[in-house]
Amino acid sequence: MDVVNKPPHYQGEVEAIDSIKSSMSYEAFKGYLQGNALKYIIRFDRKNGVEDLQKAQWYINKLIKHINNGKSL
């Protein structure tokens, strides 16, 4: 099971990240991605270790795509 890229509690027709993105401006979504990456980096030593670093990396990769593609993921 891939808890970073396909967590079992986020399975459905619409991905949560897409719903969140559609509800925000470009700048707000950029901040959301950055904030989540920081959250996972800050807590990794106290909570889920490498798994949290992988989640931070996931958000950083989304942030890079978001910036490179203008307004699309």
Predicted model as a PDB file, atoms N, CA, C, CB and O in Angstrom, pLDDT in the B-factor column:
MODEL        1                                                                  
ATOM      1  N   MET A   1       0.844  -1.186   0.000  1.00 73.00           N  
ATOM      2  CA  MET A   1       0.000   0.000   0.000  1.00 73.00           C  
ATOM      3  C   MET A   1       0.889   1.249   0.000  1.00 73.00           C  
ATOM      4  CB  MET A   1      -0.960  -0.001   1.229  1.00 73.00           C  
ATOM      5  O   MET A   1       1.850   1.333   0.764  1.00 73.00           O  
ATOM      6  N   ASP A   2       0.566   2.195  -0.845  1.00 75.00           N  
ATOM      7  CA  ASP A   2       1.325   3.436  -0.970  1.00 75.00           C  
ATOM      8  C   ASP A   2       0.591   4.551  -0.221  1.00 75.00           C  
ATOM      9  CB  ASP A   2       1.529   3.816  -2.469  1.00 75.00           C  
ATOM     10  O   ASP A   2      -0.270   5.224  -0.788  1.00 75.00           O  
ATOM     11  N   VAL A   3       0.935   4.741   1.053  1.00 74.00           N  
ATOM     12  CA  VAL A   3       0.229   5.718   1.876  1.00 74.00           C  
ATOM     13  C   VAL A   3       0.589   7.162   1.543  1.00 74.00           C  
ATOM     14  CB  VAL A   3       0.516   5.457   3.323  1.00 74.00           C  
ATOM     15  O   VAL A   3      -0.068   8.089   2.017  1.00 74.00           O  
ATOM     16  N   VAL A   4       1.626   7.359   0.733  1.00 75.00           N  
ATOM     17  CA  VAL A   4       2.014   8.724   0.349  1.00 75.00           C  
ATOM     18  C   VAL A   4       1.252   9.168  -0.897  1.00 75.00           C  
ATOM     19  CB  VAL A   4       3.538   8.806   0.099  1.00 75.00           C  
ATOM     20  O   VAL A   4       0.645  10.239  -0.899  1.00 75.00           O  
ATOM     21  N   ASN A   5       1.275   8.369  -1.942  1.00 73.00           N  
ATOM     22  CA  ASN A   5       0.656   8.751  -3.211  1.00 73.00           C  
ATOM     23  C   ASN A   5      -0.801   8.333  -3.347  1.00 73.00           C  
ATOM     24  CB  ASN A   5       1.432   8.165  -4.333  1.00 73.00           C  
ATOM     25  O   ASN A   5      -1.563   8.994  -4.054  1.00 73.00           O  
ATOM     26  N   LYS A   6      -1.201   7.264  -2.695  1.00 72.00           N  
ATOM     27  CA  LYS A   6      -2.583   6.771  -2.781  1.00 72.00           C  
ATOM     28  C   LYS A   6      -3.072   6.316  -1.412  1.00 72.00           C  
ATOM     29  CB  LYS A   6      -2.688   5.608  -3.797  1.00 72.00           C  
ATOM     30  O   LYS A   6      -3.300   5.123  -1.209  1.00 72.00           O  
ATOM     31  N   PRO A   7      -3.238   7.249  -0.460  1.00 72.00           N  
ATOM     32  CA  PRO A   7      -3.704   6.849   0.864  1.00 72.00           C  
ATOM     33  C   PRO A   7      -5.112   6.254   0.785  1.00 72.00           C  
ATOM     34  CB  PRO A   7      -3.684   8.050   1.826  1.00 72.00           C  
ATOM     35  O   PRO A   7      -5.961   6.772   0.059  1.00 72.00           O  
ATOM     36  N   PRO A   8      -5.358   5.199   1.507  1.00 72.00           N  
ATOM     37  CA  PRO A   8      -6.643   4.511   1.394  1.00 72.00           C  
ATOM     38  C   PRO A   8      -7.843   5.374   1.782  1.00 72.00           C  
ATOM     39  CB  PRO A   8      -6.626   3.284   2.249  1.00 72.00           C  
ATOM     40  O   PRO A   8      -8.947   5.141   1.290  1.00 72.00           O  
ATOM     41  N   HIS A   9      -7.650   6.358   2.644  1.00 67.00           N  
ATOM     42  CA  HIS A   9      -8.759   7.197   3.077  1.00 67.00           C  
ATOM     43  C   HIS A   9      -9.063   8.323   2.086  1.00 67.00           C  
ATOM     44  CB  HIS A   9      -8.455   7.781   4.439  1.00 67.00           C  
ATOM     45  O   HIS A   9      -9.998   9.087   2.324  1.00 67.00           O  
ATOM     46  N   TYR A  10      -8.323   8.458   0.997  1.00 65.00           N  
ATOM     47  CA  TYR A  10      -8.564   9.490  -0.016  1.00 65.00           C  
ATOM     48  C   TYR A  10      -8.975   8.909  -1.353  1.00 65.00           C  
ATOM     49  CB  TYR A  10      -7.330  10.335  -0.199  1.00 65.00           C  
ATOM     50  O   TYR A  10      -8.709   9.518  -2.389  1.00 65.00           O  
ATOM     51  N   GLN A  11      -9.604   7.772  -1.363  1.00 66.00           N  
ATOM     52  CA  GLN A  11      -9.999   7.162  -2.620  1.00 66.00           C  
ATOM     53  C   GLN A  11     -11.439   7.544  -2.953  1.00 66.00           C  
ATOM     54  CB  GLN A  11      -9.844   5.631  -2.555  1.00 66.00           C  
ATOM     55  O   GLN A  11     -12.343   7.386  -2.133  1.00 66.00           O  
ATOM     56  N   GLY A  12     -11.630   8.033  -4.133  1.00 68.00           N  
ATOM     57  CA  GLY A  12     -12.948   8.439  -4.584  1.00 68.00           C  
ATOM     58  C   GLY A  12     -12.875   8.913  -6.011  1.00 68.00           C  
ATOM     59  O   GLY A  12     -11.828   8.825  -6.653  1.00 68.00           O  
ATOM     60  N   GLU A  13     -13.984   9.414  -6.506  1.00 74.00           N  
ATOM     61  CA  GLU A  13     -14.024   9.868  -7.895  1.00 74.00           C  
ATOM     62  C   GLU A  13     -13.180  11.125  -8.104  1.00 74.00           C  
ATOM     63  CB  GLU A  13     -15.465  10.135  -8.319  1.00 74.00           C  
ATOM     64  O   GLU A  13     -12.536  11.279  -9.141  1.00 74.00           O  
ATOM     65  N   VAL A  14     -13.185  12.013  -7.126  1.00 81.00           N  
ATOM     66  CA  VAL A  14     -12.442  13.257  -7.233  1.00 81.00           C  
ATOM     67  C   VAL A  14     -11.348  13.249  -6.171  1.00 81.00           C  
ATOM     68  CB  VAL A  14     -13.383  14.496  -7.072  1.00 81.00           C  
ATOM     69  O   VAL A  14     -11.616  13.003  -4.995  1.00 81.00           O  
ATOM     70  N   GLU A  15     -10.121  13.519  -6.589  1.00 86.00           N  
ATOM     71  CA  GLU A  15      -9.019  13.593  -5.639  1.00 86.00           C  
ATOM     72  C   GLU A  15      -9.182  14.839  -4.775  1.00 86.00           C  
ATOM     73  CB  GLU A  15      -7.652  13.607  -6.375  1.00 86.00           C  
ATOM     74  O   GLU A  15      -9.553  15.902  -5.274  1.00 86.00           O  
ATOM     75  N   ALA A  16      -8.909  14.708  -3.499  1.00 88.00           N  
ATOM     76  CA  ALA A  16      -9.053  15.826  -2.568  1.00 88.00           C  
ATOM     77  C   ALA A  16      -8.195  17.018  -2.996  1.00 88.00           C  
ATOM     78  CB  ALA A  16      -8.674  15.387  -1.148  1.00 88.00           C  
ATOM     79  O   ALA A  16      -8.640  18.162  -2.904  1.00 88.00           O  
ATOM     80  N   ILE A  17      -6.982  16.764  -3.456  1.00 92.00           N  
ATOM     81  CA  ILE A  17      -6.079  17.848  -3.849  1.00 92.00           C  
ATOM     82  C   ILE A  17      -6.668  18.666  -5.003  1.00 92.00           C  
ATOM     83  CB  ILE A  17      -4.705  17.280  -4.252  1.00 92.00           C  
ATOM     84  O   ILE A  17      -6.462  19.877  -5.073  1.00 92.00           O  
ATOM     85  N   ASP A  18      -7.400  18.006  -5.904  1.00 91.00           N  
ATOM     86  CA  ASP A  18      -8.030  18.721  -7.022  1.00 91.00           C  
ATOM     87  C   ASP A  18      -9.185  19.595  -6.538  1.00 91.00           C  
ATOM     88  CB  ASP A  18      -8.535  17.724  -8.078  1.00 91.00           C  
ATOM     89  O   ASP A  18      -9.369  20.708  -7.032  1.00 91.00           O  
ATOM     90  N   SER A  19      -9.957  19.102  -5.580  1.00 92.00           N  
ATOM     91  CA  SER A  19     -11.050  19.899  -5.012  1.00 92.00           C  
ATOM     92  C   SER A  19     -10.507  21.113  -4.273  1.00 92.00           C  
ATOM     93  CB  SER A  19     -11.906  19.045  -4.064  1.00 92.00           C  
ATOM     94  O   SER A  19     -11.044  22.215  -4.380  1.00 92.00           O  
ATOM     95  N   ILE A  20      -9.439  20.893  -3.524  1.00 94.00           N  
ATOM     96  CA  ILE A  20      -8.824  21.998  -2.781  1.00 94.00           C  
ATOM     97  C   ILE A  20      -8.304  23.050  -3.753  1.00 94.00           C  
ATOM     98  CB  ILE A  20      -7.674  21.482  -1.877  1.00 94.00           C  
ATOM     99  O   ILE A  20      -8.535  24.245  -3.568  1.00 94.00           O  
ATOM    100  N   LYS A  21      -7.600  22.597  -4.794  1.00 95.00           N  
ATOM    101  CA  LYS A  21      -7.053  23.528  -5.777  1.00 95.00           C  
ATOM    102  C   LYS A  21      -8.145  24.351  -6.450  1.00 95.00           C  
ATOM    103  CB  LYS A  21      -6.259  22.771  -6.826  1.00 95.00           C  
ATOM    104  O   LYS A  21      -7.981  25.555  -6.652  1.00 95.00           O  
ATOM    105  N   SER A  22      -9.253  23.709  -6.796  1.00 95.00           N  
ATOM    106  CA  SER A  22     -10.315  24.422  -7.508  1.00 95.00           C  
ATOM    107  C   SER A  22     -11.006  25.461  -6.630  1.00 95.00           C  
ATOM    108  CB  SER A  22     -11.340  23.435  -8.032  1.00 95.00           C  
ATOM    109  O   SER A  22     -11.686  26.354  -7.136  1.00 95.00           O  
ATOM    110  N   SER A  23     -10.831  25.343  -5.310  1.00 96.00           N  
ATOM    111  CA  SER A  23     -11.473  26.298  -4.406  1.00 96.00           C  
ATOM    112  C   SER A  23     -10.578  27.487  -4.069  1.00 96.00           C  
ATOM    113  CB  SER A  23     -11.882  25.601  -3.134  1.00 96.00           C  
ATOM    114  O   SER A  23     -10.990  28.376  -3.323  1.00 96.00           O  
ATOM    115  N   MET A  24      -9.348  27.513  -4.613  1.00 96.00           N  
ATOM    116  CA  MET A  24      -8.385  28.537  -4.223  1.00 96.00           C  
ATOM    117  C   MET A  24      -7.829  29.288  -5.427  1.00 96.00           C  
ATOM    118  CB  MET A  24      -7.250  27.910  -3.441  1.00 96.00           C  
ATOM    119  O   MET A  24      -7.867  28.807  -6.560  1.00 96.00           O  
ATOM    120  N   SER A  25      -7.318  30.470  -5.149  1.00 95.00           N  
ATOM    121  CA  SER A  25      -6.586  31.210  -6.175  1.00 95.00           C  
ATOM    122  C   SER A  25      -5.227  30.543  -6.378  1.00 95.00           C  
ATOM    123  CB  SER A  25      -6.419  32.719  -5.777  1.00 95.00           C  
ATOM    124  O   SER A  25      -4.821  29.684  -5.595  1.00 95.00           O  
ATOM    125  N   TYR A  26      -4.538  30.945  -7.428  1.00 95.00           N  
ATOM    126  CA  TYR A  26      -3.200  30.432  -7.698  1.00 95.00           C  
ATOM    127  C   TYR A  26      -2.281  30.633  -6.497  1.00 95.00           C  
ATOM    128  CB  TYR A  26      -2.609  31.114  -8.933  1.00 95.00           C  
ATOM    129  O   TYR A  26      -1.602  29.701  -6.066  1.00 95.00           O  
ATOM    130  N   GLU A  27      -2.262  31.845  -5.963  1.00 96.00           N  
ATOM    131  CA  GLU A  27      -1.382  32.172  -4.832  1.00 96.00           C  
ATOM    132  C   GLU A  27      -1.779  31.416  -3.571  1.00 96.00           C  
ATOM    133  CB  GLU A  27      -1.406  33.673  -4.559  1.00 96.00           C  
ATOM    134  O   GLU A  27      -0.912  30.936  -2.842  1.00 96.00           O  
ATOM    135  N   ALA A  28      -3.067  31.306  -3.307  1.00 97.00           N  
ATOM    136  CA  ALA A  28      -3.516  30.589  -2.113  1.00 97.00           C  
ATOM    137  C   ALA A  28      -3.131  29.115  -2.182  1.00 97.00           C  
ATOM    138  CB  ALA A  28      -5.033  30.729  -1.943  1.00 97.00           C  
ATOM    139  O   ALA A  28      -2.691  28.539  -1.187  1.00 97.00           O  
ATOM    140  N   PHE A  29      -3.296  28.503  -3.356  1.00 97.00           N  
ATOM    141  CA  PHE A  29      -2.946  27.095  -3.498  1.00 97.00           C  
ATOM    142  C   PHE A  29      -1.436  26.902  -3.369  1.00 97.00           C  
ATOM    143  CB  PHE A  29      -3.442  26.551  -4.849  1.00 97.00           C  
ATOM    144  O   PHE A  29      -0.980  25.909  -2.800  1.00 97.00           O  
ATOM    145  N   LYS A  30      -0.670  27.842  -3.891  1.00 97.00           N  
ATOM    146  CA  LYS A  30       0.782  27.785  -3.744  1.00 97.00           C  
ATOM    147  C   LYS A  30       1.148  27.804  -2.255  1.00 97.00           C  
ATOM    148  CB  LYS A  30       1.459  28.970  -4.493  1.00 97.00           C  
ATOM    149  O   LYS A  30       2.003  27.032  -1.821  1.00 97.00           O  
ATOM    150  N   GLY A  31       0.522  28.658  -1.492  1.00 98.00           N  
ATOM    151  CA  GLY A  31       0.759  28.721  -0.051  1.00 98.00           C  
ATOM    152  C   GLY A  31       0.320  27.456   0.667  1.00 98.00           C  
ATOM    153  O   GLY A  31       0.980  27.005   1.603  1.00 98.00           O  
ATOM    154  N   TYR A  32      -0.785  26.888   0.230  1.00 98.00           N  
ATOM    155  CA  TYR A  32      -1.277  25.629   0.812  1.00 98.00           C  
ATOM    156  C   TYR A  32      -0.244  24.520   0.621  1.00 98.00           C  
ATOM    157  CB  TYR A  32      -2.631  25.218   0.170  1.00 98.00           C  
ATOM    158  O   TYR A  32       0.075  23.798   1.565  1.00 98.00           O  
ATOM    159  N   LEU A  33       0.277  24.386  -0.594  1.00 98.00           N  
ATOM    160  CA  LEU A  33       1.277  23.351  -0.876  1.00 98.00           C  
ATOM    161  C   LEU A  33       2.545  23.581  -0.054  1.00 98.00           C  
ATOM    162  CB  LEU A  33       1.617  23.325  -2.378  1.00 98.00           C  
ATOM    163  O   LEU A  33       3.099  22.642   0.517  1.00 98.00           O  
ATOM    164  N   GLN A  34       2.993  24.814   0.001  1.00 98.00           N  
ATOM    165  CA  GLN A  34       4.194  25.142   0.761  1.00 98.00           C  
ATOM    166  C   GLN A  34       3.985  24.859   2.247  1.00 98.00           C  
ATOM    167  CB  GLN A  34       4.580  26.614   0.547  1.00 98.00           C  
ATOM    168  O   GLN A  34       4.856  24.283   2.900  1.00 98.00           O  
ATOM    169  N   GLY A  35       2.854  25.254   2.770  1.00 98.00           N  
ATOM    170  CA  GLY A  35       2.562  25.033   4.186  1.00 98.00           C  
ATOM    171  C   GLY A  35       2.512  23.562   4.553  1.00 98.00           C  
ATOM    172  O   GLY A  35       3.018  23.164   5.602  1.00 98.00           O  
ATOM    173  N   ASN A  36       1.905  22.751   3.694  1.00 98.00           N  
ATOM    174  CA  ASN A  36       1.843  21.320   3.974  1.00 98.00           C  
ATOM    175  C   ASN A  36       3.220  20.680   3.905  1.00 98.00           C  
ATOM    176  CB  ASN A  36       0.903  20.632   3.000  1.00 98.00           C  
ATOM    177  O   ASN A  36       3.533  19.813   4.720  1.00 98.00           O  
ATOM    178  N   ALA A  37       4.043  21.085   2.956  1.00 98.00           N  
ATOM    179  CA  ALA A  37       5.412  20.561   2.880  1.00 98.00           C  
ATOM    180  C   ALA A  37       6.164  20.891   4.172  1.00 98.00           C  
ATOM    181  CB  ALA A  37       6.163  21.148   1.645  1.00 98.00           C  
ATOM    182  O   ALA A  37       6.831  20.028   4.742  1.00 98.00           O  
ATOM    183  N   LEU A  38       6.057  22.119   4.622  1.00 98.00           N  
ATOM    184  CA  LEU A  38       6.727  22.520   5.853  1.00 98.00           C  
ATOM    185  C   LEU A  38       6.211  21.743   7.058  1.00 98.00           C  
ATOM    186  CB  LEU A  38       6.547  24.008   6.084  1.00 98.00           C  
ATOM    187  O   LEU A  38       6.991  21.340   7.921  1.00 98.00           O  
ATOM    188  N   LYS A  39       4.910  21.535   7.117  1.00 98.00           N  
ATOM    189  CA  LYS A  39       4.321  20.782   8.227  1.00 98.00           C  
ATOM    190  C   LYS A  39       4.963  19.403   8.337  1.00 98.00           C  
ATOM    191  CB  LYS A  39       2.796  20.647   8.044  1.00 98.00           C  
ATOM    192  O   LYS A  39       5.355  18.981   9.425  1.00 98.00           O  
ATOM    193  N   TYR A  40       5.068  18.706   7.215  1.00 98.00           N  
ATOM    194  CA  TYR A  40       5.628  17.363   7.250  1.00 98.00           C  
ATOM    195  C   TYR A  40       7.122  17.364   7.561  1.00 98.00           C  
ATOM    196  CB  TYR A  40       5.383  16.671   5.931  1.00 98.00           C  
ATOM    197  O   TYR A  40       7.615  16.457   8.231  1.00 98.00           O  
ATOM    198  N   ILE A  41       7.838  18.364   7.085  1.00 98.00           N  
ATOM    199  CA  ILE A  41       9.269  18.461   7.401  1.00 98.00           C  
ATOM    200  C   ILE A  41       9.473  18.727   8.884  1.00 98.00           C  
ATOM    201  CB  ILE A  41       9.938  19.571   6.569  1.00 98.00           C  
ATOM    202  O   ILE A  41      10.333  18.113   9.514  1.00 98.00           O  
ATOM    203  N   ILE A  42       8.693  19.631   9.438  1.00 98.00           N  
ATOM    204  CA  ILE A  42       8.838  20.002  10.845  1.00 98.00           C  
ATOM    205  C   ILE A  42       8.539  18.831  11.780  1.00 98.00           C  
ATOM    206  CB  ILE A  42       7.921  21.170  11.173  1.00 98.00           C  
ATOM    207  O   ILE A  42       9.215  18.668  12.796  1.00 98.00           O  
ATOM    208  N   ARG A  43       7.546  18.024  11.454  1.00 97.00           N  
ATOM    209  CA  ARG A  43       7.115  16.992  12.389  1.00 97.00           C  
ATOM    210  C   ARG A  43       7.741  15.617  12.171  1.00 97.00           C  
ATOM    211  CB  ARG A  43       5.650  16.862  12.316  1.00 97.00           C  
ATOM    212  O   ARG A  43       7.526  14.719  12.985  1.00 97.00           O  
ATOM    213  N   PHE A  44       8.505  15.424  11.103  1.00 97.00           N  
ATOM    214  CA  PHE A  44       8.935  14.070  10.756  1.00 97.00           C  
ATOM    215  C   PHE A  44       9.695  13.358  11.872  1.00 97.00           C  
ATOM    216  CB  PHE A  44       9.792  14.118   9.535  1.00 97.00           C  
ATOM    217  O   PHE A  44       9.546  12.149  12.046  1.00 97.00           O  
ATOM    218  N   ASP A  45      10.495  14.086  12.617  1.00 97.00           N  
ATOM    219  CA  ASP A  45      11.287  13.467  13.689  1.00 97.00           C  
ATOM    220  C   ASP A  45      10.428  12.997  14.863  1.00 97.00           C  
ATOM    221  CB  ASP A  45      12.331  14.446  14.190  1.00 97.00           C  
ATOM    222  O   ASP A  45      10.820  12.092  15.600  1.00 97.00           O  
ATOM    223  N   ARG A  46       9.277  13.603  15.032  1.00 96.00           N  
ATOM    224  CA  ARG A  46       8.428  13.291  16.176  1.00 96.00           C  
ATOM    225  C   ARG A  46       7.233  12.419  15.831  1.00 96.00           C  
ATOM    226  CB  ARG A  46       7.947  14.552  16.800  1.00 96.00           C  
ATOM    227  O   ARG A  46       6.555  11.923  16.730  1.00 96.00           O  
ATOM    228  N   LYS A  47       6.961  12.222  14.546  1.00 95.00           N  
ATOM    229  CA  LYS A  47       5.745  11.498  14.202  1.00 95.00           C  
ATOM    230  C   LYS A  47       6.015  10.285  13.322  1.00 95.00           C  
ATOM    231  CB  LYS A  47       4.779  12.420  13.508  1.00 95.00           C  
ATOM    232  O   LYS A  47       6.159   9.180  13.844  1.00 95.00           O  
ATOM    233  N   ASN A  48       6.088  10.453  12.015  1.00 94.00           N  
ATOM    234  CA  ASN A  48       6.151   9.302  11.115  1.00 94.00           C  
ATOM    235  C   ASN A  48       7.467   9.127  10.366  1.00 94.00           C  
ATOM    236  CB  ASN A  48       5.065   9.405  10.132  1.00 94.00           C  
ATOM    237  O   ASN A  48       7.536   8.336   9.425  1.00 94.00           O  
ATOM    238  N   GLY A  49       8.498   9.840  10.760  1.00 97.00           N  
ATOM    239  CA  GLY A  49       9.819   9.658  10.172  1.00 97.00           C  
ATOM    240  C   GLY A  49       9.860   9.849   8.667  1.00 97.00           C  
ATOM    241  O   GLY A  49       9.378  10.852   8.140  1.00 97.00           O  
ATOM    242  N   VAL A  50      10.438   8.878   7.987  1.00 97.00           N  
ATOM    243  CA  VAL A  50      10.636   8.954   6.533  1.00 97.00           C  
ATOM    244  C   VAL A  50       9.316   9.122   5.792  1.00 97.00           C  
ATOM    245  CB  VAL A  50      11.353   7.703   6.030  1.00 97.00           C  
ATOM    246  O   VAL A  50       9.267   9.810   4.773  1.00 97.00           O  
ATOM    247  N   GLU A  51       8.256   8.510   6.282  1.00 97.00           N  
ATOM    248  CA  GLU A  51       6.945   8.663   5.620  1.00 97.00           C  
ATOM    249  C   GLU A  51       6.550  10.138   5.547  1.00 97.00           C  
ATOM    250  CB  GLU A  51       5.851   7.855   6.375  1.00 97.00           C  
ATOM    251  O   GLU A  51       6.044  10.589   4.520  1.00 97.00           O  
ATOM    252  N   ASP A  52       6.772  10.886   6.610  1.00 97.00           N  
ATOM    253  CA  ASP A  52       6.458  12.316   6.580  1.00 97.00           C  
ATOM    254  C   ASP A  52       7.372  13.066   5.619  1.00 97.00           C  
ATOM    255  CB  ASP A  52       6.575  12.915   7.982  1.00 97.00           C  
ATOM    256  O   ASP A  52       6.929  14.014   4.971  1.00 97.00           O  
ATOM    257  N   LEU A  53       8.629  12.667   5.512  1.00 98.00           N  
ATOM    258  CA  LEU A  53       9.515  13.297   4.531  1.00 98.00           C  
ATOM    259  C   LEU A  53       9.059  12.999   3.112  1.00 98.00           C  
ATOM    260  CB  LEU A  53      10.956  12.822   4.727  1.00 98.00           C  
ATOM    261  O   LEU A  53       9.180  13.852   2.233  1.00 98.00           O  
ATOM    262  N   GLN A  54       8.540  11.809   2.878  1.00 97.00           N  
ATOM    263  CA  GLN A  54       8.007  11.471   1.557  1.00 97.00           C  
ATOM    264  C   GLN A  54       6.761  12.290   1.252  1.00 97.00           C  
ATOM    265  CB  GLN A  54       7.686   9.971   1.471  1.00 97.00           C  
ATOM    266  O   GLN A  54       6.549  12.704   0.113  1.00 97.00           O  
ATOM    267  N   LYS A  55       5.938  12.524   2.272  1.00 97.00           N  
ATOM    268  CA  LYS A  55       4.757  13.369   2.074  1.00 97.00           C  
ATOM    269  C   LYS A  55       5.178  14.807   1.778  1.00 97.00           C  
ATOM    270  CB  LYS A  55       3.839  13.325   3.319  1.00 97.00           C  
ATOM    271  O   LYS A  55       4.587  15.463   0.921  1.00 97.00           O  
ATOM    272  N   ALA A  56       6.194  15.294   2.480  1.00 98.00           N  
ATOM    273  CA  ALA A  56       6.712  16.636   2.202  1.00 98.00           C  
ATOM    274  C   ALA A  56       7.210  16.712   0.772  1.00 98.00           C  
ATOM    275  CB  ALA A  56       7.843  17.006   3.183  1.00 98.00           C  
ATOM    276  O   ALA A  56       6.960  17.695   0.073  1.00 98.00           O  
ATOM    277  N   GLN A  57       7.909  15.686   0.337  1.00 98.00           N  
ATOM    278  CA  GLN A  57       8.415  15.633  -1.038  1.00 98.00           C  
ATOM    279  C   GLN A  57       7.267  15.648  -2.039  1.00 98.00           C  
ATOM    280  CB  GLN A  57       9.282  14.380  -1.247  1.00 98.00           C  
ATOM    281  O   GLN A  57       7.366  16.292  -3.084  1.00 98.00           O  
ATOM    282  N   TRP A  58       6.180  14.946  -1.735  1.00 97.00           N  
ATOM    283  CA  TRP A  58       5.000  14.916  -2.601  1.00 97.00           C  
ATOM    284  C   TRP A  58       4.456  16.333  -2.782  1.00 97.00           C  
ATOM    285  CB  TRP A  58       3.905  13.982  -2.012  1.00 97.00           C  
ATOM    286  O   TRP A  58       4.159  16.758  -3.899  1.00 97.00           O  
ATOM    287  N   TYR A  59       4.329  17.063  -1.660  1.00 98.00           N  
ATOM    288  CA  TYR A  59       3.823  18.437  -1.739  1.00 98.00           C  
ATOM    289  C   TYR A  59       4.810  19.350  -2.456  1.00 98.00           C  
ATOM    290  CB  TYR A  59       3.533  18.980  -0.337  1.00 98.00           C  
ATOM    291  O   TYR A  59       4.396  20.236  -3.204  1.00 98.00           O  
ATOM    292  N   ILE A  60       6.091  19.153  -2.245  1.00 98.00           N  
ATOM    293  CA  ILE A  60       7.091  19.957  -2.946  1.00 98.00           C  
ATOM    294  C   ILE A  60       7.026  19.701  -4.451  1.00 98.00           C  
ATOM    295  CB  ILE A  60       8.504  19.649  -2.413  1.00 98.00           C  
ATOM    296  O   ILE A  60       7.118  20.640  -5.241  1.00 98.00           O  
ATOM    297  N   ASN A  61       6.870  18.446  -4.850  1.00 97.00           N  
ATOM    298  CA  ASN A  61       6.732  18.133  -6.280  1.00 97.00           C  
ATOM    299  C   ASN A  61       5.487  18.789  -6.875  1.00 97.00           C  
ATOM    300  CB  ASN A  61       6.671  16.611  -6.490  1.00 97.00           C  
ATOM    301  O   ASN A  61       5.534  19.304  -7.992  1.00 97.00           O  
ATOM    302  N   LYS A  62       4.381  18.775  -6.141  1.00 97.00           N  
ATOM    303  CA  LYS A  62       3.154  19.457  -6.604  1.00 97.00           C  
ATOM    304  C   LYS A  62       3.395  20.958  -6.706  1.00 97.00           C  
ATOM    305  CB  LYS A  62       1.963  19.171  -5.643  1.00 97.00           C  
ATOM    306  O   LYS A  62       2.927  21.600  -7.646  1.00 97.00           O  
ATOM    307  N   LEU A  63       4.119  21.517  -5.750  1.00 97.00           N  
ATOM    308  CA  LEU A  63       4.419  22.947  -5.762  1.00 97.00           C  
ATOM    309  C   LEU A  63       5.266  23.312  -6.979  1.00 97.00           C  
ATOM    310  CB  LEU A  63       5.143  23.354  -4.469  1.00 97.00           C  
ATOM    311  O   LEU A  63       5.013  24.325  -7.631  1.00 97.00           O  
ATOM    312  N   ILE A  64       6.251  22.508  -7.279  1.00 96.00           N  
ATOM    313  CA  ILE A  64       7.099  22.750  -8.457  1.00 96.00           C  
ATOM    314  C   ILE A  64       6.254  22.717  -9.724  1.00 96.00           C  
ATOM    315  CB  ILE A  64       8.240  21.700  -8.543  1.00 96.00           C  
ATOM    316  O   ILE A  64       6.386  23.595 -10.576  1.00 96.00           O  
ATOM    317  N   LYS A  65       5.392  21.717  -9.860  1.00 95.00           N  
ATOM    318  CA  LYS A  65       4.512  21.634 -11.037  1.00 95.00           C  
ATOM    319  C   LYS A  65       3.593  22.837 -11.114  1.00 95.00           C  
ATOM    320  CB  LYS A  65       3.680  20.345 -11.003  1.00 95.00           C  
ATOM    321  O   LYS A  65       3.391  23.410 -12.185  1.00 95.00           O  
ATOM    322  N   HIS A  66       3.039  23.217  -9.975  1.00 96.00           N  
ATOM    323  CA  HIS A  66       2.115  24.350  -9.925  1.00 96.00           C  
ATOM    324  C   HIS A  66       2.805  25.622 -10.413  1.00 96.00           C  
ATOM    325  CB  HIS A  66       1.578  24.549  -8.492  1.00 96.00           C  
ATOM    326  O   HIS A  66       2.233  26.377 -11.199  1.00 96.00           O  
ATOM    327  N   ILE A  67       4.013  25.855  -9.955  1.00 95.00           N  
ATOM    328  CA  ILE A  67       4.765  27.047 -10.356  1.00 95.00           C  
ATOM    329  C   ILE A  67       5.181  26.967 -11.822  1.00 95.00           C  
ATOM    330  CB  ILE A  67       6.003  27.222  -9.467  1.00 95.00           C  
ATOM    331  O   ILE A  67       5.057  27.949 -12.555  1.00 95.00           O  
ATOM    332  N   ASN A  68       5.668  25.819 -12.251  1.00 95.00           N  
ATOM    333  CA  ASN A  68       6.118  25.668 -13.638  1.00 95.00           C  
ATOM    334  C   ASN A  68       4.984  25.748 -14.644  1.00 95.00           C  
ATOM    335  CB  ASN A  68       6.832  24.359 -13.803  1.00 95.00           C  
ATOM    336  O   ASN A  68       5.186  26.189 -15.776  1.00 95.00           O  
ATOM    337  N   ASN A  69       3.806  25.330 -14.245  1.00 91.00           N  
ATOM    338  CA  ASN A  69       2.664  25.296 -15.168  1.00 91.00           C  
ATOM    339  C   ASN A  69       1.730  26.479 -15.009  1.00 91.00           C  
ATOM    340  CB  ASN A  69       1.888  24.030 -14.974  1.00 91.00           C  
ATOM    341  O   ASN A  69       0.631  26.469 -15.564  1.00 91.00           O  
ATOM    342  N   GLY A  70       2.122  27.462 -14.290  1.00 86.00           N  
ATOM    343  CA  GLY A  70       1.233  28.599 -14.094  1.00 86.00           C  
ATOM    344  C   GLY A  70       0.129  28.247 -13.144  1.00 86.00           C  
ATOM    345  O   GLY A  70       0.336  28.254 -11.931  1.00 86.00           O  
ATOM    346  N   LYS A  71      -1.049  27.935 -13.660  1.00 57.00           N  
ATOM    347  CA  LYS A  71      -2.182  27.667 -12.793  1.00 57.00           C  
ATOM    348  C   LYS A  71      -2.630  26.210 -12.812  1.00 57.00           C  
ATOM    349  CB  LYS A  71      -3.321  28.542 -13.183  1.00 57.00           C  
ATOM    350  O   LYS A  71      -3.707  25.907 -12.299  1.00 57.00           O  
ATOM    351  N   SER A  72      -1.858  25.310 -13.375  1.00 53.00           N  
ATOM    352  CA  SER A  72      -2.298  23.920 -13.422  1.00 53.00           C  
ATOM    353  C   SER A  72      -1.339  23.002 -12.688  1.00 53.00           C  
ATOM    354  CB  SER A  72      -2.447  23.464 -14.858  1.00 53.00           C  
ATOM    355  O   SER A  72      -0.141  23.272 -12.601  1.00 53.00           O  
ATOM    356  N   LEU A  73      -1.878  21.921 -12.166  1.00 51.00           N  
ATOM    357  CA  LEU A  73      -1.056  20.928 -11.467  1.00 51.00           C  
ATOM    358  C   LEU A  73      -0.432  19.996 -12.451  1.00 51.00           C  
ATOM    359  CB  LEU A  73      -1.876  20.142 -10.452  1.00 51.00           C  
ATOM    360  O   LEU A  73       0.299  19.085 -12.061  1.00 51.00           O  
TER     361      LEU A  73                                                      
ENDMDL                                                                          
END                                                                             
